[in-house]
Amino acid sequence: MASIVVELQRDSLKPTIAVSDLLRKALLIATKLDIPEFKTWIESELSGYRDCIDPKSTVPSYRISTGTVMGQDEWGRWIPVLFPTAEQNELTSKVVFFDSVAEIESIIQQDLTDLRIAFAPEQAAILRQSSLNRLVMHARFVRKEDLKRVLDAVRTEILRWSLKLEKDGILGEGAAFSAEEQQKASSVNYNTHFYAPVGNVAQNAEHFSQTANNTIQSEDLAKLVKQFSEHFNELNLDARQQQRAEAQLAILKTELTGEHDPAIVKQAAHSLRTITEGAIGSLVTQPGVWHWIHQVLSSF
């Protein structure tokens, strides 16, 4: 009779067989062999990890990814959000996929390129309150490939486990296991070793405030002044607006001559954004220099 363990190996190599179906077959094997830890992992993948929202809980590390934090302005446009430090960006852009494997498979089948993941209400409120450019909504955008990696990791783990069972002489002829096979399974450790702490953005809310700190690195300030100056005429400002914008740009240029004063840069950049916001708004629909300038000015 056919071995259910070998059958599981073969199924794991067939991309046409859903990972959720592999998990159910693996659950049958783990239950019959009484392998509790691996059974717990299988059941978590089948039902999801929503009980792991507690920051002290853990989820497999392959379910943790990094998204791109975007903010939606009052005109409905999504723009990238800049953070003063890499630590704040990492904290806020962190994404944990709590969904069950079946739910992930369903999402992947949808005709989507990027997936939008909302923040918890308390997180969203902090981001909205700290936004100085009237961003009304924030979300993290992840690629569909990030979700596919979750399924690939689960599929690979099932394959490795079934290969280990075969190596230990545990085959399960006809979906039944002998007393000897059950004894072997009880004496071997079939643990999973890919867990990592979930963490919780809301718990660390005081450490991120989107761009409320309004800091900018010297190299980015130099790039902003250079790019803005080179493309200034594209804004088609009236004489009064042009004069006011040039005055703020001159202040920023002066700050480049030495170690810039963050307070002065903040005020000048904020004024420059206010003066040119309407004109820039018509130029940021496509990626390019104005899209980048808009991102930087939106942090003030």
PyMOL commands that set and color helices and strands:
alter all, ss='L'
color gray80, all
select helices_A, chain A and resi 4-12+19-33+36-47+50-52+61-63+86-93+101-109+121-130+144-167+179-186+201-207+218-230+232-235+239-255+262-281+289-297
alter helices_A, ss='H'
color red, helices_A
select strands_A, chain A and resi 58-60+64-66+68-72+78-80+94-96+114-118+137-143+195-197
alter strands_A, ss='S'
color yellow, strands_A
deselect
rebuild
show_as cartoon
